[in-house]
Amino acid sequence: MAYRFDDLGRLDGVAETPQGGIEAPAFLTRAGIFIYRADNGTERRELRPASEVFDANSLATLRGAPLVVGHPGMVTAENWKEYSVGHVGDEVKEDGGFVRARVRVQDSTVKERVKRKDLSELSCGYTCDMDETPGVYQGQKYDAVQKNIRYNHVGLGPPGWGRAGGEVRLRMDGVDHTVVVGRPLEPSTHTVGMSESGKEAVVETPVAPATVTVHVDGAEVERLRGENDALKAEVAALKAQVSPERIDGLVNSRIELQNKARKLLGAEAKFDGLSDTEVMAKAIGASDKSFRMDGKSAEYVLGRFEAVVALEASASDATSKVRTDAVNAPSEKKNELEDARARNEARSKDAWKQPLTVTRGN
């Protein structure tokens, strides 16, 4: 049987208890490969399979397990009063690949150290049987497999204790999120090993955990989420605007506008780079040289343009009739033709005074 003390995570979400202590939710451990170093510098990689970590009999040994500072050794009935500063709650369960529970600190001195975050990380002490069969787990080689895991206690330690990675921790600060860089399977900074007699202890070489703690303002997170939702809605609206049907409608509307404008400007008129409103203003200017678009709304320009186009069509019909009649009576109809042209020019110039009946946009 082997003895293991695996450093795990940090304290977060601490609340006062009715008895004057503090309590916090915690991720106590996880499945995966853990690294252990011997005093001679050699490295040993041990797999903690999910089937063993989340085994009901194993989890049962965490319920009510004593909470201690550091790893004073295996906690027994004889030394419990000396070392215990609290305990693990009765509800211990799997949560997203981790073992989750609540941890309670009752000792007043330790409580203050936790609140200052001098003690902020956890480490489980347990026994297990070793299967020395090597293998590969998630692409990582291991030397042996831990089985029949039975927990003895959970230790409190300083920042940087986390063998199981930064994701395994007690939750004390709701706006702190720990990101595991590259998701290492076995980051650790401190490990203690014991012989089966329990008399020999070895402090192993520290290995820095590959974690980064990012401080995030909750209100800022919500603001960014709102902006993200607004951008998604805007993108959806833009996609709807560029649908094939929408594009066909815009092209046909532009062609119709240019055809109307060329009736006033001539068939060779060019409109490259001009907006719809600028095209209409240019056409109006052909009938009324004094027209200026400055300060005019798009609705005004549209109404004026439609009125001028309508008058031009009416005048063209009248002029055509006069020209046809003039074939039979040129001396009499010539003056009528000139009069029709004069009336058309006058109506075009005063078209903006007429009531608007067209209200569509560009």
Secondary structure by P-SEA (a helix, b strand, c coil): cbbbbbbbbcccccccccccbbbbbbbcccccbbbbbcccbbbbbbbbcccccccaaaaaaaccccccccccccccccccccccccccccbbbbcccbbbbbbbbccaaaaaaaaaccccbbbbbbbbbbcccccccccccccbbbccccccbbbbbccccccccccccccccccbbbbccccccccccbbbbbccccccccccbbbbbbbbbbbbcaaaaaaaaaaaaaaaaaaaaaaaaacaaaaaaaaaaaaaaaaaaaaacccccccccccaaaaaaaaaaaaccccccccccaaaaaaaaaaaaaaaaaaaaaaaaaaaaaaaccccaaaaaaaaaaaaaaaaaacccccccccccc
